[in-house]
Amino acid sequence: MAVLVVTTGRSTVHHLWAVLKAIGYVSRRGIEWRALPVDFPLHAAV
C-alpha cells in the first residue's frame, strides 16, 4: 500500500532537540542568549 506524504514549507535547519536544550541551558544558568556555548545552535536560531 502506497502512502502519499505531502510536505509544505521550509525544512528545519537545526535539530529541535538542540534548540530545546539551549533554551533549558539559558533558563537554568540565567545567562544572556548571546553567551550560549558553541555546542548549541546560534542564539538567533534559538
ZIGI-V487198 format. One line per field, one symbol per residue. phi: phi as a letter, one per 40 degrees, with the letter a starting at -180 (. if undefined). psi: psi as a letter, one per 40 degrees, with the letter a starting at -180 (. if undefined). Layout:
BEGIN
phi->???
psi->???
END
This chain:
BEGIN
phi->.cbcbbbbgccccbcccccccccccccccgcccccccccbcdcccc
psi->hihhhhhiaiiidihddddddddddddddfiideehiediiiddd.
END
